[in-house]
Amino acid sequence: MNYTIRTMKKQEFPLLEDFLYEAIFISEGMEVPPRSVISLPELQTYIKDFGLLKDDFALVAEIEKQIVGAVWVRIINDYGHIDSSTPSLAISLYKDYRKHGI
């Protein structure tokens, strides 16, 4: 599968909502949560006002000019927080593009 990794453009930041939802780990046999789950404050911290914090940074995976995945970092006080200079990382691919080496 041929893909390109590039910096996410500001106008593409709203796609982080899709990728935040896709990043939710769901064990086999568990019910998929409703999309509204990404409205929870503890999840919004990953994407709300993305690009306004000085260390916000994102890359996208693109296939034939279609964005199929994203990886982003920001310094937040989330689960696994280390310190105020170590960013948290989120990575996500649309389901159809997983397990293809992207």
C-alpha positions in Angstrom: 0.0 0.0 0.0 1.5 3.3 -1.1 1.1 6.1 1.3 2.6 9.5 2.2 3.2 10.9 5.7 3.0 14.7 5.9 2.3 17.5 8.4 -1.4 18.0 9.1 -2.6 21.4 7.8 -4.6 23.7 10.1 -7.7 23.4 8.1 -7.5 19.6 8.6 -7.4 19.8 12.4 -11.2 19.1 12.6 -10.4 15.5 11.3 -8.9 14.9 14.7 -12.4 14.3 16.0 -12.7 11.3 13.7 -9.3 10.0 14.6 -9.8 10.5 18.3 -12.9 8.2 18.0 -11.0 5.7 15.9 -8.2 5.6 18.5 -10.4 4.3 21.2 -9.3 0.8 22.0 -12.2 -1.7 22.1 -11.4 -5.2 23.3 -12.9 -8.1 21.2 -16.4 -8.8 22.3 -16.9 -5.3 23.9 -19.6 -3.0 22.6 -18.5 -0.1 20.5 -19.2 3.2 22.4 -21.3 5.8 20.8 -19.4 8.6 18.9 -20.7 11.0 21.5 -18.1 9.6 23.9 -15.4 11.9 22.4 -17.4 14.8 24.0 -16.2 13.7 27.4 -13.8 16.3 28.9 -11.1 13.7 29.5 -11.1 12.9 25.8 -11.6 16.4 24.5 -8.3 17.3 26.2 -6.6 15.5 23.3 -8.1 17.7 20.5 -9.9 20.8 21.8 -8.5 23.9 20.3 -5.7 21.9 18.7 -3.0 24.0 17.3 -3.3 26.7 19.9 -0.9 25.2 22.3 2.8 25.8 21.4 3.7 22.1 21.3 0.7 20.8 19.4 1.9 18.9 16.3 0.2 16.4 14.0 1.1 14.3 11.0 -1.3 12.5 8.6 -1.1 9.4 6.5 -2.5 10.0 3.0 -3.4 7.6 0.2 -4.3 8.9 -3.1 -4.9 12.4 -1.6 -7.2 10.9 1.1 -6.3 11.2 4.7 -6.5 7.8 6.3 -4.7 8.2 9.6 -3.2 10.7 12.0 -0.6 10.9 14.8 -0.6 13.9 17.1 1.1 15.1 20.2 0.4 17.7 22.8 1.4 18.4 26.3 -1.5 17.6 28.5 -2.2 16.2 32.0 -3.8 12.9 30.9 -3.5 9.3 31.9 0.2 8.4 31.9 1.3 12.0 32.2 5.0 12.2 32.8 5.8 15.9 33.1 5.1 19.3 31.6 7.7 18.9 28.8 6.8 15.4 27.6 3.9 15.3 25.1 1.2 12.7 25.0 0.9 10.8 21.8 -2.2 9.7 20.0 -2.2 7.6 16.8 -5.1 6.4 14.7 -6.0 4.9 11.4 -9.4 4.3 9.8 -10.3 0.6 10.3 -9.9 -0.3 6.6 -6.3 0.9 6.6 -5.1 -1.0 9.7 -2.6 -3.9 9.4 -1.2 -2.6 6.1 2.1 -1.3 7.5 1.2 2.3 7.6 
